Amino acid sequence: MSIKTTSYYRDRYVRHLPTSFCTGCGNGMILNSFVRAVDELGVDLEKILSVSGIGCSAWIPSPHFNSDTLHVTHGRAIPFATGAKIFNNELTTVVFTGDGDGAGIGGNHLIHAARRNIDITTILVNNFSYAMTGGQVAPTTLLGLKTLTSPYGNLERPFDLCKLMQAAGATYVARWTTYHIRELRRSIMAALKNKGFSFVEVLSQCPIQQRRLFNLRPSDQLDMSSQILEMFKESTYIRHMPREENYFYIVPKGELSLSRRKVSNILSENSVEYKIGEVDRLFFGRILKVECRNIESFKKSLNLVKRFAKIGKVLRSRSGKIGLGVFVSKSSKEFTDSMREISAFEKGVEV
Amino acid sequence: MTLHIVKKEYIRSETPSLSHVKDSSTRVQNGSVTMKNQEVVGFNGDEAVAYAVKQSDVNVIAAYPITPQTIIVERLSEYVADGDIDSEFVCVESEHSALSACIGASLTGARVFTATASQGLALMHEVLYATSGLRCPIVMAVVNRALSAPINIHNDRSDMMGSRDCGWVQIYAENSQEVYDWIIQAFRISEHQNIQLPIAVNLDGFVISHSMENVYVLPNKDVKKFLPPRKTRYKIDPTHPISFGGLFLQDYYYELKRQQEEALRQTSKILDQVGKEYYKISGREYGSLEVCGMEDADVAILCMGSTAGTVRSVLRKLRADGKKVGLIKLWLYRPFPIDELFSVIENLKALVVMDMALSFGAPFGALCSDVASILQIKKKDLKIFNVIYGLGGRDITPSEIEDIFNDALEIAKTGIVKDYVKFVGVRE
């Protein structure tokens, strides 16, 4: 594969620049991954229909992506796409939606499209809130997170959308974050290739609303995106990769710097070789990460740390993390094909 | 029967200085009523709604907090979280669910509030009819915005006009002050034993909902006294089981709808009563409609909502030039205040009706159709024409309104109406 320049993609696939997204938004990255996936698969642009509802994610294809785009009402992108796909099943139909749009107000359509296994690729951008309208509580907002409509913490449990889609019968289900941009592109390719309902959830950063949501305070607002990406990296694991055993997380009780100093002191006294740092984690906020080459020596001094360093919790490498990867990849009868078979059978025509 | 018409002077009165009001010991005179203890707060329309709801001791608030929702529910969620109000607040997954949840709560006897706008109201459409049919006294703030497609978020009244016949009482406010006052009165009116109907208080999107204004707010105790807790004879109560929303076919459905219509028509009377009571505590007068300069006017503009403010300022200018122009501002759109309207247009020669929504294919916009149909009965010789304006948030300017007035004066002189429907402010 020859190296393609940015202008190559821009000239062929993007109709309208600059995008309307905020500086550091994840949507541009998702558009980029999608464009590259389409390019690599060699799908005819005239055969692609992108449907989107309301929300920032809806602006990924409309008006930027250089194919047919349809920008519709809140939450109803999938029904519109279903209509288009049923009549013209040559179309590669892609739905871009957000967590509030696709899983909140349009949640019903999402599960029924998956159940029907209609050949639509749904790319759901999950930023854990309704971000366009100011960061209100969404069906994916984690328990306890503060939003505009839950100023003292969210009381409702979030959806695990991939498991929901798996249960509803989608034939390709994957979850990535904007940190895992190459994996995301490969998943979008697989989803576009899959004949059936494909669902790709992308955990994405919103440098504007997630400041409050995750209580992030970078020294410079321009660092916000990269800080959220780092947080995604620390808060997720890839399901099929072997478990990493050489680090632990320590949730401090009280002040972070104090806990850090105490933990460092105890580990040094017990001559453990270690590297300590501060990381952001979903659910936990800013916590300590301790890496050791010889993890057994750390485990031995763990009791001392627990007793003397005034800490809340010690987390193993995967605990409390969100699993990424491909959840489902199977083949099953596609809906529009079944419809055509039936009508052919009624007419007495061989398919 | 004496009709209650609110009159406003077009000669600008001295506005009371704010320093007087801040000092609660000083009484600011407004007509014959003292406005003691009223605080002046900077509110946009949304915040005025939220504050009025806060003071109204609402039991349940159910809303979908997202597009096209406004700041109303955000403020309310803050009030609830801060413990400022003792309400149950639930964020549901769509507007359809929001109003459905409101009905459920209202049937158990709670005082219920919700808010929505444009597409949200459209999504509620099915439930709007259920609300009025089940006679649930729910108050809803509707921030008027345009409907899709193409996507637009700005002010016009396509949303509420689309749900015009849903059996709700429909009120249009002109500014944040009116929004605040109407919300408080709306609870009283809707919960009246003879009414028991939902009320939609409409405020123009962005023009009112997002513009900061001075709002005189009543002290909490005054509102509490004005608005005692809701009492209802029929509610979901395990000790006295009642069925709601049963199957009514050819046998009883018609009777029920007739009763509903009767209740809606009575609202006008109750609204006047409540308005008079509210005047006593606030010094601000409300009714079905407000007129300005109508005593000797030859031509008049009839409009609703924020447009009335612009028209009034143009009216002042034209009056200074000696032109006899007037303004009729409808507060109450449903039930339509027929008698009140007749009483003010008796001496008119030409009337302009301004619609901020298109009624596609209809002879006029929705408001003008109503006016035209009743004129046919009682005052055939009045020349009337319809102005469609402001779709999708297109601003209407004072100069455009001046042109409309001048057109009307021309018609009053010649007696010939050339265009019955005028599209003002559109490029064509």
Interface residues (C-beta under 8 A of the other chain):
Chain A: I54 G55 H71 V72 T73 H74 G75 G100 G104 I105 G107 Y130 M132 T133 G134 Q136 V137 A138 P139 L148 T149 S150 P151 Y152
Chain B: Y64 P65 I66 T67 P68 Q69 V73 E74 S77 E78 A81 D82 C91 E93 S94 Q119 L123 S148 A149 I151
